[in-house]
């Protein structure tokens, strides 16, 4: 197998237009800010997302423990505004223990579901509307299921899912190989929250340009408009005649403004942008990624990419590793995935998939893989900041 050349990575631009945000039935506020499910002094080192080494199977959530080991009965908080859609109340030792599931409606209209398990106390009921940071329960040990007898103890098992059917199919773990369809049902909790834990809000001046410079590199997938009690995507605000569709960009200290669309905007911290409101009372909001989980983002991107290719069936997240290449603009990682030959249904080949993250703009990423049929490397596929959660 020839060594993969990293030459040929180039910048290109693409967009992800956002849709209208709606909810049905009892209303919960849109989830526009996120925070951690536990307070300071916690870690998930013993049970991170997709961890294999500690369990011999893939962990589909995160296990949160207090650094001082004293976490039984300690608070658990809702990560964002939402609605409690399911509870499990049990009194006997049980692998799940007491569980709370909260549905969160994103400003794009999409939904995600946060799950909190092994709880000692439940402070909410089914149908309860919760706010970000609201106390919803306490850390438990699943009524004694987790303890010295299995080398564990009290902890919070925390998940972020793309569907609400937590009792069906795979539970908190899945055995190898990691099926790509299973992996796509879950989000890396720490990566998802870290991308949304900060927020920059800028009131827009009606009928005039307002200059905005992102505090850190961000994404239009994290940008939304507020107007009174309404929260909406930029595209929706354009349709509602609240903001001008035209956006301009330039560099600090320069006057050579150029036009672009929301699909072309990349929210670089090194760039200034000009936006114009058509009405008073319009505010632009931008969630600010912490950029603290680059390895997790590489795994997420590779899972997404391989799931779009019918020849890939599973992957091995535990194989993720960094490597050096001949382009110092990028941080390189590779991961092994399982490729099934289209003409040999029983033949599976372990295939390396490469991931490159731009050091200066870490939301620009690129993917390439070795094609065992063609015996060559694929072209690099570019992912822009607008493709934050592909």
N, C-alpha and C positions, 0 to 999 in steps of 0.2 A: 504494500500500500504506500503510495507516494505521500510525502509530508504535505499537508495543506498549506498553500500559499495564502497569505492574508492580503495580497495585493488585489486591487479591484474594488475595495470597499469605497463607496462614494456616497455623498450626501444626496438625499432625495426627499421629496416632500409629499405627504399625503395626509388626509384628514379623516376625522371620525365625527360626523355630525350628530348632535345630541337631540333627543326627542322631548316630547312634552311630559311633565311630571304630573301624575294624577294619583289619587287614592280613592277607594270605594268603601262604603260603610262608615264605621266610626273613624274619624280622621285622626291621624297622627302627623305631627310636623315632619317635613322632609328632613332626612338625615344629612345635614350640611356641615357638621363638625363631628369628629370622632375622638375618643380618648380610650385609655386602657381599661380592661375589666377589673383591675386590681390597683391598689395604691402604690406608693413608692416602696422600694425595698423588696421587689419580687423579681424572679427570673424564671425562664422556661428552658434552662440548660439541660434538665434531665428528661425532657419530653418535647423537643421541638417538632414542628410540622414536618411530616414525612420522615421522621427519624426511624431508622432501621436497626442501628447498632444496639440500642437498649432493649428492643422488643423482639427482634427476629421477624418482624412484620412491620408494615408501614403505618405510622401513626397519623391519623387524619385530622388531628387538631394539635393543640399545645397544652402541656401540663404546667400550670403556674404554681410555684412554691415561694414562700417567704425565705429570704436569705438567712434569717435567724432560726428557721425551722419551726417557728411558732405561728402557724397560719390557721389552725382549726378555729372556726367561728369568726374569722376575719371578714371584712366587707367584700362583696362582689357588686360591681356597678354595671349598668347598661352602657354599652360603648357608644350609643348614639340614640337619637329620638326614634321611637318605634312603638310597636304594639305587641303585647304578649299574645302569641297565637297558640301556644301549647305548654302544658306543664306535665311533669310526672311526679306524683307524690307517692312514695313508698316508705314503709317503716321497717322492712327487713333488709339485710345485706343484699346488694344488687350491683352488678357491674356499672350501671349508669347512676344508680342512686336517684336523688331528687334532681330534676332537670327543669330548666326554663329555656324556652325558645322565643326569640323576639324577631319580628319582621320589621325590616327597615326599608322605607321607600326612599330611593335616591332622587336627587333633583332631576335626573334624566328620565325618571319614571320607572327605572329598573328596580328590582328588589333583591335584597340579600337577607340572610337569616343568621343571627348569632345564637349560639347554643352554649349554655353554662351547665355543667354536670357535676355530680358527686356532692351536691350542696347539703349543708347542714340545715339551713332555714330558707324558707321561701317567703318573701315579703310582698309578692304580687299575685294576682289572680289572672286567669285566662281572660283576655279582653282588656287588660289594664293598659292605658297609654303611659309610656315612660319617656322621660327626658334623658338626654346625654348626661352621664355621671350620676344618675339616680340609683340609690341603694335598692337592689332587687333581691338580695339573698346573702348568705354567708358560705364560706368555704367549709366543706365537709370531707368525710371519708367514705361516702356511699353507705352510710349506716354500718360502718365497721368492715365493709368488704375489703377496703384497702388498709393494710396495717402490717405489723411485723411478720404475719404469716406469709405475705407475698412480697416482702422487701419493699414496701411502699408505705403510704400514709396519706394523711389529708392533703389535698391539692385541688385546684380548679382545673377541670378539663374543659377547654374552650375551643370552639370551632366557629368558622364563618363559612356558610354553605350557600350555594346558588339555588338550592331548592329546599322546601320545607318538610319533606318527607323523611325525617330523621330516623324513624323507626323501621323503614323499609330498606332492603338491600344491605349494603355494607354498613357496619357499625363504626366504632371508633378506630378500628384497625382494618387493614386489608393485607392479605398475604401476597408475597412476590409471585410472579412479576407484577409491577404496578400497572394495572390496566389504565390506558389513557382516558377511557370514558369515565372511569371511577375518579381519577385524579381531577378531571375537569369539573366535577361537582363541588369541589372545595376550593377555597382561597387560602393562601398563606396568611394567617391572621395578623402576625406582626408586620408583614410587608404591607398589607392592606391598610392597617391603621397608621403605620408610619408615613404612608403617602398622604394622609389626610389629617394629621394631628395638628398642623398649623394652619393659619388662615390670615390672609391679607385682604382688607376691605377698603375700597376707594369710592367715595361718592362721585358720580359723574355730573359734570356741569351741563345743564340743558342748553342746547343749541351752540355749544362751543366744545373745543377739543380739551380732553383731560389727559395729561401725560401720566403713564403708569410704567413703573419699572419693577418687575417681580423681584422679591427679596431673595428667592432661590429659583433655580430652574424648576419649572412646573409644567402643566399640561392643560390644554383646553378641555380635556376630559374632567378636569378639576375646577373649571371656571363656571360660575353661575351668576345670575342677576337676581337681586331682590328689589321689589317695588311694593311698598306698603307691607301687606301680609303675604304677598305672593313671592314664590321662589321658582325660578325657571331657568332653562338653558339660555345661552346667548341667542341661539337660533330662534327660540320661541319669543324672546324679547324683541328680536327684529320683526317677527311676524306680528307682534302686538304693537308695533310702532313705538316702542320704548327707547330703542337705540338704533343708531345708524349701522347698516350692514358693513359699511366701509371701515376698515381698520388701517392705520398707518404705523410704520415702524422706522426707527432710525437708531443711531448710536449716541450715547450721552455726549453732549457738547456739539453735536452736528445738527445741521438744519436741512439735510437732504432727505426729507421724509418720502417714503415709498408706500404704495398701497398694497394691501393683501386682504385675503378673506379669512374667516374664522378657521377654515380647513387648513390654511397655510400658516397660521399662527403657532409658534412653538414655545412661547413663554420663557425665553432665555433671560437669565438674570443680568446678562451683559447687554441687553437690548432695551430700548424704551419704545413703548407703544402708545398710540393716541386713539382714544375712543370718544364717541360723541353721543350724548343722550338727547332724545327728542322731547323728554318731559322732565320736570323736576322730581326729585325724590328717588332717583334710580341709583343703585349701588352695584358696582362690580365686585365680586368676591372670588378669591383664588385660594384654593387649598394649597398648602406648602409641604411638599415631600421632605422627609428628613434624610433620604438617601442613605439609610443605615443598613439596608438589607440587600446589597447588590447580588450576592450569591443566590438568595431566594428569588430575586427577579430573573436571574439567568435560568434557574430551574423552571419557573413559571412560564417564561417565554418558550423554552424548549418543549415543554409539555404541550403548550398551545400549538406550536409549529408542527410537531410530529402528529398531533391529533388531527390536523388538516390533511395529512397524507395517508391514504388508505393502506399503504404498505407498512406503516408503523403501527404496532399493536400495544407495546408496553415500553416502559423505561426503567432505569435503575438510578434513582436520585442519589443513592449513597455513593455513586461513582463520580460525582461532581468534583472537579479539581481545577485549580488555576494552572496556567502554563505560559511560557514566554514565547513571543513571536517577533517577527521583524518589523513591527509597527508600534512604536511607543506611544501613539495617540490612544491606544485601546488597552483595556483590561480583558484578557482572554480566559475563558473557561471552557471545559468540555465535559460531556456527560454521555454515557452509553445508553442507547435505545435499541429496541429489538425490531428488526426489519424482516418482514416476511416476503419472500420472493413471489411476485405476482404469478409466475408460471410454475411454482413449486410450493403448493399450499402447506406442505409439512416442513419446509425448510425455513428456519429462523436464523438470522445473522445478527450478531452484536455489532452495531454501527456507531461510530463516534459522531456526535453532533457538537459543533463548535459555536460558541457565543462570544461576541465582542461588545464591550461597553465603552463608549467614548469617555475618556477621563474628564474632559472639560464640560461636556454636556451629557450627564449619565443617563438621561432618558432616551438618548439615541443608541440603539442596539442593533446588532446584526447577527444573523444565523446562517450557518452553512453545514452541510452533512456529506459524508462519503456515500455515494450511490454504488452499492455492490453490483448492480446490474450493468451499469455503464462503466464501472471501475474508474470512476473519476469523482471529483468534488463538485457539488452544486455551486451555482452562483450564490453570492451573499444576498440574503433577504434583509432589507432594512426595516426596522421598526422605529417610528418616530414617537415623540412625547405624546401625541394624540392617541396612540395605541397603548395606553397605560395598563389596562386590564384586558389583553387580547382574548 
